[in-house]
């Protein structure tokens, strides 16, 4: 729509606003108590067929946004939509009276109104609210999207989420589904004795993960602070303090790229259970995700669309528990065809797949080979367990096998959804591993400074524990069958308008 046409339409709506004000009506509405959700109204059973029947239908009171409007002489047919559904409104001059009829002539698409009336059917069998009175609740000064059946441009939908939600019912249902997933995760954790806590979002040391942080500055103290890149280390301090089951569900920030699976600001859930291990966390992960599925629709045989643009195909994933548990080394042997303990063979295989190996430690090459040759074959859900110890500096070693870390990652359709450890609680080994890890990090990366206070906390004895992290956005993306993480984040980070693509 051109700017000139857009301005003309706004001018027309402003004139209507003035006429509504001249009627003595507040165009911005007022309190409107006692209204019913449209889906509840649709579940009522009206007996009346149309106005004037001897047996009137049930009286109803609803609110919503006008989505469609047809004028037929002295009758207006409106489609009204709230966040639960849509319903047709019969607005007749005879039924509502002259004052309300005068107001009805000033209505526009996207205006908000309240309707009191009776529920019934039109002669064509359409379930309809036959209005007896209308209440004006909000004037839309801008026209809705030109293609009223919904915004179709992906970036426009993310940038103008307010339009996306009311013009695309599927988008609204996606975010209501996300809310169900998040509330279910909280409920399941609390039912298992976990308490929710809040850690600091600004930290003097960015720790708990290997990622580049966002840097800020506190003027009063004249110190640099980092937006947190993980939830982990403060929660482990609480284990030391005697809080035996804790979790946090909150935002973390990583100063990295934007893609179909990545947003610099995202939501994590991390949980820590004293006297548990990574097997405890596998049981918990199954309970959390299965609970989320039950909250959405209860369908454990989920059809999920995967693939790149233009090549998206449906795949059925069976989430019925228990889920298989496969050892990391076994999967490398199965899918890459090499023994993961054979350094030369791993390097040769990596190079044959086009991976750069020069100057990299053998375990790093193995990790990259796993990503390249194994992950896409993990349809899942599958727990990949027992990782090479050097890849996991915060993880307890397997008894009798110091080269193996008690860690798992949950994969579905090649995407990692959860990461968990039997937590390392040996302060001396933890300090040694921190130092070896820090030696390979650039100054602007995370954990480029030793968290001495965390080591001190471990020296006061942290109980043996299992720890779990789940990426909430990726989980929602998968369970709600969306192609991009932006489709499940209400306000994703976007490049400034006019600067090119907003990411994969």
C-alpha positions as CSV (number, residue, x, y, z in Angstrom):
1,X,0.0,0.0,0.0
2,X,1.4,3.4,-1.0
3,X,2.2,6.0,1.7
4,X,-0.4,8.4,0.1
5,X,-3.2,5.9,0.1
6,X,-2.3,4.9,3.6
7,X,-2.4,8.5,4.8
8,X,-5.8,9.0,3.0
9,X,-7.2,6.0,4.8
10,X,-5.9,7.2,8.2
11,X,-7.5,10.6,7.5
12,X,-10.9,8.9,6.9
13,X,-10.6,7.1,10.1
14,X,-9.7,10.2,12.0
15,X,-12.9,11.8,10.7
16,X,-14.9,8.9,11.9
17,X,-13.3,9.2,15.3
18,X,-14.5,12.8,15.5
19,X,-18.0,11.8,14.6
20,X,-18.0,9.1,17.3
21,X,-16.8,11.7,19.8
22,X,-19.6,14.0,18.7
23,X,-22.1,11.3,19.7
24,X,-20.8,11.6,23.2
25,X,-19.0,8.2,23.0
26,X,-15.4,7.7,24.2
27,X,-13.6,6.3,21.2
28,X,-11.0,4.6,23.4
29,X,-13.6,2.6,25.4
30,X,-14.2,1.8,29.0
31,X,-14.5,-1.0,31.4
32,X,-16.7,-3.9,30.0
33,X,-17.3,-6.4,32.7
34,X,-18.8,-9.9,32.4
35,X,-18.0,-10.7,28.8
36,X,-17.5,-14.3,27.7
37,X,-14.8,-15.8,25.6
38,X,-16.0,-16.5,22.1
39,X,-15.0,-20.2,22.2
40,X,-17.3,-20.5,25.3
41,X,-20.1,-18.9,23.4
42,X,-19.7,-21.2,20.5
43,X,-20.1,-24.2,22.8
44,X,-23.5,-23.0,23.9
45,X,-26.5,-24.7,22.3
46,X,-28.9,-22.0,20.9
47,X,-32.6,-23.0,20.3
48,X,-33.6,-19.9,18.4
49,X,-33.1,-19.9,14.6
50,X,-33.3,-16.2,14.1
51,X,-34.6,-12.9,15.7
52,X,-38.3,-13.0,16.7
53,X,-38.5,-16.7,17.4
54,X,-40.8,-17.7,20.2
55,X,-37.9,-19.5,22.0
56,X,-35.0,-17.0,22.2
57,X,-31.5,-18.2,22.3
58,X,-29.2,-17.8,25.3
59,X,-28.1,-14.3,26.1
60,X,-24.4,-13.6,25.5
61,X,-21.9,-10.8,26.0
62,X,-18.7,-10.7,24.0
63,X,-15.9,-8.5,22.9
64,X,-13.5,-8.6,20.0
65,X,-11.9,-7.0,16.9
66,X,-13.9,-6.5,13.7
67,X,-12.2,-8.7,11.1
68,X,-14.9,-8.7,8.4
69,X,-17.8,-6.4,7.6
70,X,-20.6,-6.8,5.1
71,X,-23.4,-4.1,4.7
72,X,-26.8,-5.2,3.4
73,X,-29.2,-2.3,3.7
74,X,-30.4,-2.1,7.3
75,X,-28.2,-5.0,8.4
76,X,-24.5,-5.3,9.0
77,X,-22.8,-8.7,9.3
78,X,-19.6,-8.5,11.2
79,X,-16.9,-11.2,12.0
80,X,-15.7,-10.6,15.6
81,X,-12.5,-12.3,16.8
82,X,-11.0,-12.5,20.3
83,X,-8.0,-14.6,21.4
84,X,-10.1,-17.8,21.6
85,X,-11.9,-17.7,18.2
86,X,-14.3,-15.9,15.9
87,X,-18.1,-15.6,15.5
88,X,-20.5,-13.8,13.2
89,X,-22.5,-10.8,14.5
90,X,-25.9,-9.8,13.1
91,X,-26.3,-6.0,13.6
92,X,-29.8,-4.9,12.5
93,X,-31.1,-1.3,12.6
94,X,-34.4,-2.5,14.0
95,X,-32.8,-4.6,16.7
96,X,-30.3,-2.1,18.1
97,X,-32.2,1.2,17.7
98,X,-31.3,4.5,16.1
99,X,-28.4,5.5,18.3
100,X,-26.5,2.3,18.0
101,X,-27.2,2.1,14.3
102,X,-25.7,5.5,13.9
103,X,-22.6,4.2,15.6
104,X,-22.6,1.1,13.5
105,X,-22.2,3.1,10.3
106,X,-18.9,4.5,11.7
107,X,-17.4,1.1,12.3
108,X,-14.2,0.1,10.6
109,X,-12.2,-3.1,10.2
110,X,-10.0,-3.6,13.2
111,X,-12.1,-1.6,15.6
112,X,-12.8,-3.1,19.0
113,X,-16.4,-3.4,20.1
114,X,-18.5,-5.2,22.8
115,X,-21.8,-6.9,21.9
116,X,-24.8,-7.9,24.0
117,X,-27.3,-10.1,22.3
118,X,-28.7,-13.6,21.8
119,X,-27.1,-16.6,20.2
120,X,-28.8,-18.3,17.3
121,X,-28.5,-19.3,13.7
122,X,-29.1,-17.4,10.5
123,X,-31.3,-18.8,7.8
124,X,-28.2,-20.3,6.2
125,X,-27.3,-22.1,9.4
126,X,-24.4,-19.8,10.5
127,X,-23.9,-19.6,14.3
128,X,-24.5,-15.9,15.0
129,X,-24.8,-13.4,17.8
130,X,-27.9,-11.3,17.2
131,X,-26.9,-7.9,18.6
132,X,-29.3,-6.0,20.9
133,X,-26.7,-3.3,21.8
134,X,-23.1,-2.5,21.0
135,X,-20.4,-0.8,23.0
136,X,-17.5,1.0,21.3
137,X,-14.2,-0.1,22.9
138,X,-11.4,1.1,20.7
139,X,-10.8,3.0,17.4
140,X,-8.2,1.7,15.0
141,X,-6.7,4.7,13.3
142,X,-4.6,2.6,10.9
143,X,-6.0,0.2,8.4
144,X,-5.3,-3.5,8.8
145,X,-2.9,-5.4,6.5
146,X,-3.9,-5.1,2.9
147,X,-4.1,-8.8,2.6
148,X,-6.5,-9.1,5.6
149,X,-6.2,-12.9,5.7
150,X,-2.8,-12.4,7.3
151,X,0.6,-11.0,7.0
152,X,2.6,-13.4,4.8
153,X,6.1,-11.8,4.9
154,X,8.1,-13.5,7.6
155,X,10.2,-10.4,8.5
156,X,7.1,-8.2,8.6
157,X,5.4,-10.7,10.9
158,X,8.3,-10.7,13.3
159,X,8.7,-6.9,13.2
160,X,5.0,-6.0,13.6
161,X,4.0,-8.8,16.0
162,X,0.9,-6.9,17.0
163,X,-0.4,-7.2,13.5
164,X,0.7,-10.7,13.1
165,X,-1.2,-11.9,16.2
166,X,-4.5,-10.5,15.4
167,X,-4.4,-11.1,11.6
168,X,-2.9,-14.6,11.8
169,X,-4.9,-16.9,14.2
170,X,-2.2,-19.6,13.8
171,X,0.5,-17.2,15.1
172,X,-1.6,-16.4,18.1
173,X,-2.2,-20.1,18.8
174,X,1.6,-20.7,18.5
175,X,2.3,-18.2,21.3
176,X,-0.5,-19.5,23.5
177,X,1.0,-23.0,22.9
178,X,4.4,-21.7,24.0
179,X,2.8,-20.3,27.2
180,X,1.4,-23.8,27.9
181,X,4.8,-25.4,27.4
182,X,6.5,-22.9,29.8
183,X,3.8,-23.2,32.5
184,X,3.9,-27.0,32.2
185,X,7.7,-27.1,32.7
186,X,7.3,-25.0,35.8
187,X,4.5,-27.2,37.1
188,X,6.3,-30.5,36.6
189,X,9.5,-29.2,38.2
190,X,7.6,-27.9,41.2
191,X,5.7,-31.2,41.6
192,X,9.1,-32.9,41.8
193,X,10.2,-30.6,44.6
194,X,12.2,-28.1,42.7
195,X,12.1,-24.4,43.7
196,X,12.3,-21.6,41.3
197,X,15.0,-18.9,41.9
198,X,16.3,-15.9,40.1
199,X,20.0,-15.4,39.4
200,X,21.8,-12.2,38.4
201,X,21.4,-11.2,34.7
202,X,24.5,-8.9,35.0
203,X,27.7,-10.6,36.1
204,X,31.2,-9.5,36.7
205,X,32.5,-12.7,35.1
206,X,30.7,-14.4,32.2
207,X,30.7,-18.0,33.0
208,X,29.0,-21.4,32.6
209,X,29.4,-21.7,28.9
210,X,31.8,-21.0,26.0
211,X,30.2,-18.0,24.2
212,X,30.9,-14.3,23.5
213,X,29.0,-12.1,25.9
214,X,27.4,-8.7,25.6
215,X,29.4,-6.1,27.6
216,X,27.9,-3.2,29.6
217,X,29.3,-0.7,32.1
218,X,28.2,0.3,35.5
219,X,28.9,4.0,35.9
220,X,28.6,4.3,39.7
221,X,31.1,1.4,40.4
222,X,33.1,2.1,37.2
223,X,33.2,-1.6,36.3
224,X,32.4,-3.6,33.2
225,X,29.6,-6.1,33.5
226,X,28.4,-8.9,31.3
227,X,24.9,-10.0,30.4
228,X,24.8,-13.7,31.4
229,X,25.5,-16.3,28.9
230,X,24.3,-19.2,31.1
231,X,22.4,-19.8,34.3
232,X,24.7,-22.5,35.7
233,X,27.2,-21.1,38.2
234,X,24.9,-19.1,40.5
235,X,22.5,-22.1,40.7
236,X,25.4,-24.4,41.8
237,X,26.3,-22.0,44.5
238,X,22.8,-22.5,45.8
239,X,23.4,-26.3,46.0
240,X,26.4,-25.5,48.2
241,X,24.1,-23.4,50.4
242,X,21.7,-26.3,50.9
243,X,19.0,-25.6,48.4
244,X,18.8,-29.2,47.1
245,X,16.5,-28.8,44.0
246,X,16.6,-25.5,42.2
247,X,15.7,-24.2,38.7
248,X,15.6,-21.0,36.8
249,X,13.7,-20.2,33.7
250,X,15.1,-17.0,32.2
251,X,16.8,-15.1,29.5
252,X,20.4,-15.5,28.5
253,X,22.4,-13.5,26.0
254,X,25.1,-14.5,23.6
255,X,26.8,-11.9,21.3
256,X,26.7,-14.3,18.3
257,X,25.0,-14.7,14.9
258,X,21.3,-14.8,14.0
259,X,19.9,-17.8,12.1
260,X,17.0,-20.2,11.9
261,X,18.1,-21.8,15.1
262,X,19.8,-18.9,16.9
263,X,18.7,-15.6,18.4
264,X,21.1,-13.6,20.5
265,X,18.6,-13.3,23.3
266,X,16.9,-16.6,24.2
267,X,15.2,-18.5,27.0
268,X,16.9,-21.3,29.0
269,X,15.7,-23.5,31.7
270,X,18.4,-24.9,34.0
271,X,17.7,-27.3,36.9
272,X,20.1,-28.8,39.5
273,X,19.3,-31.8,41.8
274,X,21.5,-32.6,44.7
275,X,22.3,-36.3,45.1
276,X,21.3,-37.0,41.5
277,X,23.3,-37.7,38.3
278,X,22.9,-37.5,34.6
279,X,20.5,-40.5,34.6
280,X,18.3,-38.5,37.0
281,X,18.3,-35.7,34.5
282,X,17.3,-38.0,31.6
283,X,14.2,-39.1,33.6
284,X,13.4,-35.4,34.4
285,X,13.9,-34.4,30.7
286,X,11.4,-37.0,29.5
287,X,8.9,-35.9,32.2
288,X,9.2,-32.3,31.2
289,X,8.9,-32.7,27.5
290,X,6.2,-35.4,27.7
291,X,4.3,-33.1,30.0
292,X,4.6,-30.2,27.5
293,X,3.2,-32.5,24.7
294,X,0.3,-33.5,26.9
295,X,-0.4,-29.8,27.6
296,X,-0.5,-28.9,23.9
297,X,-2.6,-31.7,22.4
298,X,-1.4,-35.1,23.9
299,X,-0.2,-36.3,20.5
300,X,3.1,-38.2,21.0
301,X,3.3,-39.1,17.2
302,X,4.2,-35.6,16.0
303,X,4.5,-34.5,12.4
304,X,7.3,-32.0,12.1
305,X,8.3,-30.3,8.9
306,X,12.1,-30.1,8.3
307,X,14.4,-29.0,5.5
308,X,15.6,-25.9,3.8
309,X,13.3,-23.4,2.1
310,X,11.5,-25.0,-0.8
311,X,12.5,-28.5,0.3
312,X,10.5,-28.8,3.5
313,X,9.1,-32.3,4.1
314,X,7.0,-33.8,6.9
315,X,8.6,-36.2,9.3
316,X,6.9,-38.2,12.0
317,X,8.7,-38.3,15.3
318,X,7.6,-40.7,18.1
319,X,8.0,-39.1,21.5
320,X,6.6,-42.0,23.4
321,X,8.9,-42.7,26.4
322,X,11.3,-44.2,27.2
323,X,13.7,-42.7,24.7
324,X,16.8,-44.6,23.5
325,X,20.2,-43.8,25.1
326,X,23.2,-44.1,22.7
327,X,26.9,-43.7,23.5
328,X,28.8,-40.9,21.7
329,X,31.6,-43.2,20.6
330,X,29.2,-45.9,19.3
331,X,27.4,-43.3,17.2
332,X,30.7,-42.0,15.7
333,X,31.6,-45.6,14.7
334,X,28.1,-46.2,13.3
335,X,27.7,-43.0,11.2
336,X,31.3,-41.8,10.5
337,X,32.7,-45.3,10.1
338,X,35.8,-44.7,12.2
339,X,36.9,-45.7,15.7
340,X,36.8,-42.4,17.7
341,X,39.9,-43.5,19.7
342,X,41.9,-43.8,16.5
343,X,43.3,-40.2,16.2
344,X,44.7,-40.6,12.7
345,X,41.5,-42.2,11.3
346,X,39.3,-39.5,12.8
347,X,41.5,-36.8,11.3
348,X,41.5,-38.5,7.9
349,X,37.7,-38.9,7.9
350,X,37.2,-35.2,8.9
351,X,39.5,-34.0,6.1
352,X,37.6,-36.2,3.6
353,X,34.4,-34.4,4.6
354,X,36.1,-31.0,4.0
355,X,36.7,-30.1,7.7
356,X,39.7,-28.0,8.6
357,X,42.0,-29.9,11.0
358,X,45.3,-28.0,11.0
359,X,46.3,-26.8,14.5
360,X,43.3,-28.4,16.2
361,X,43.4,-30.8,19.1
362,X,42.3,-34.3,18.3
363,X,39.2,-34.0,20.6
364,X,38.1,-30.8,18.8
365,X,38.4,-32.6,15.4
366,X,36.3,-35.5,16.8
367,X,33.7,-33.0,18.0
368,X,33.4,-31.4,14.6
369,X,33.3,-34.8,12.9
370,X,30.4,-35.7,15.2
371,X,28.5,-32.5,14.2
372,X,29.2,-33.1,10.5
373,X,28.6,-36.9,10.2
374,X,26.4,-37.9,13.1
375,X,23.9,-35.2,14.2
376,X,21.8,-35.1,11.1
377,X,21.2,-38.8,11.5
378,X,19.7,-38.4,15.0
379,X,16.0,-38.4,14.2
380,X,15.2,-39.0,17.9
381,X,14.3,-38.3,20.4
382,X,17.6,-39.9,21.5
383,X,19.9,-39.3,24.4
384,X,23.5,-39.2,23.3
385,X,25.5,-40.1,26.4
386,X,29.1,-40.4,27.6
387,X,31.0,-37.7,25.8
388,X,34.8,-37.4,25.5
389,X,35.9,-35.8,28.8
390,X,38.0,-33.0,27.3
391,X,34.8,-31.6,25.7
392,X,33.1,-31.3,29.1
393,X,35.1,-29.3,31.7
394,X,32.2,-28.9,34.1
395,X,31.3,-32.6,34.1
396,X,32.1,-35.5,36.4
397,X,34.2,-38.3,35.0
398,X,32.8,-41.8,34.7
399,X,34.0,-44.1,37.4
400,X,36.9,-46.2,36.1
401,X,36.9,-44.3,32.8
402,X,38.5,-40.9,33.3
403,X,38.4,-40.3,29.5
404,X,34.6,-40.3,29.6
405,X,32.3,-37.5,30.9
406,X,28.9,-38.3,32.4
407,X,27.1,-36.0,30.0
408,X,24.1,-36.3,27.7
409,X,22.6,-34.2,24.9
410,X,19.0,-34.8,23.7
411,X,18.7,-34.7,19.9
412,X,15.6,-34.6,17.8
413,X,15.8,-34.3,14.0
414,X,19.5,-33.4,14.3
415,X,18.8,-30.5,16.7
416,X,20.1,-30.4,20.2
417,X,17.3,-29.7,22.7
418,X,18.8,-30.4,26.1
419,X,22.2,-30.8,27.7
420,X,22.9,-32.4,31.1
421,X,25.8,-33.5,33.3
422,X,26.6,-35.4,36.4
423,X,28.1,-32.2,37.9
424,X,31.7,-31.9,38.7
425,X,32.1,-31.1,42.4
426,X,35.8,-31.7,42.9
427,X,37.1,-28.1,43.4
428,X,40.8,-29.0,42.6
429,X,39.9,-30.7,39.4
430,X,37.5,-28.0,38.5
431,X,40.1,-25.3,38.9
432,X,42.6,-27.3,36.8
433,X,40.1,-27.8,34.0
434,X,39.1,-24.1,34.1
435,X,42.7,-23.1,33.7
436,X,43.3,-25.4,30.7
437,X,40.1,-24.1,29.1
438,X,41.0,-20.5,29.7
439,X,44.3,-21.0,28.0
440,X,42.7,-21.4,24.6
441,X,40.2,-18.5,24.8
442,X,40.5,-15.0,23.3
443,X,40.2,-12.0,25.6
444,X,36.8,-11.0,24.2
445,X,35.3,-14.5,24.7
446,X,33.5,-15.8,27.8
447,X,35.2,-17.2,30.8
448,X,38.5,-15.4,30.0
449,X,38.8,-14.9,33.7
450,X,38.8,-17.4,36.5
451,X,35.7,-17.4,38.7
452,X,37.6,-17.8,41.9
453,X,34.5,-17.4,44.0
454,X,32.9,-20.4,42.4
455,X,36.0,-22.5,43.2
456,X,35.8,-21.2,46.8
457,X,32.1,-22.2,46.9
458,X,33.0,-25.8,45.7
459,X,35.6,-26.0,48.5
460,X,32.8,-25.7,51.0
461,X,31.4,-29.0,49.5
462,X,28.8,-29.1,46.8
463,X,26.8,-32.3,47.0
464,X,27.0,-34.7,44.1
465,X,24.3,-33.5,41.6
466,X,22.8,-33.8,38.2
467,X,22.3,-30.6,36.2
468,X,20.1,-30.0,33.1
469,X,19.7,-27.2,30.6
470,X,16.9,-27.0,28.0
471,X,16.6,-24.4,25.3
472,X,13.0,-23.3,25.6
473,X,12.8,-21.6,22.2
474,X,14.1,-24.6,20.3
475,X,11.8,-26.9,22.2
476,X,8.8,-24.7,21.3
477,X,9.9,-24.5,17.7
478,X,10.0,-28.3,17.5
479,X,6.8,-29.2,19.4
480,X,4.8,-26.4,17.6
481,X,6.2,-27.4,14.2
482,X,7.8,-24.0,13.2
483,X,10.6,-23.5,10.8
484,X,12.4,-20.7,12.5
485,X,13.1,-19.7,16.1
486,X,11.7,-16.3,15.2
487,X,8.3,-17.9,14.9
488,X,8.2,-18.8,18.6
489,X,9.9,-15.6,20.0
490,X,7.4,-12.8,20.3
491,X,10.1,-10.1,19.7
492,X,13.1,-11.6,18.0
493,X,16.2,-9.4,17.3
494,X,16.1,-8.2,13.7
495,X,18.5,-6.2,11.6
496,X,17.4,-2.5,11.1
497,X,15.0,-2.1,8.3
498,X,16.6,-1.6,5.0
499,X,19.9,-3.3,6.0
500,X,19.2,-6.6,4.1
501,X,18.3,-10.1,5.2
502,X,17.3,-10.7,8.8
503,X,19.0,-14.0,9.0
504,X,18.4,-17.6,8.0
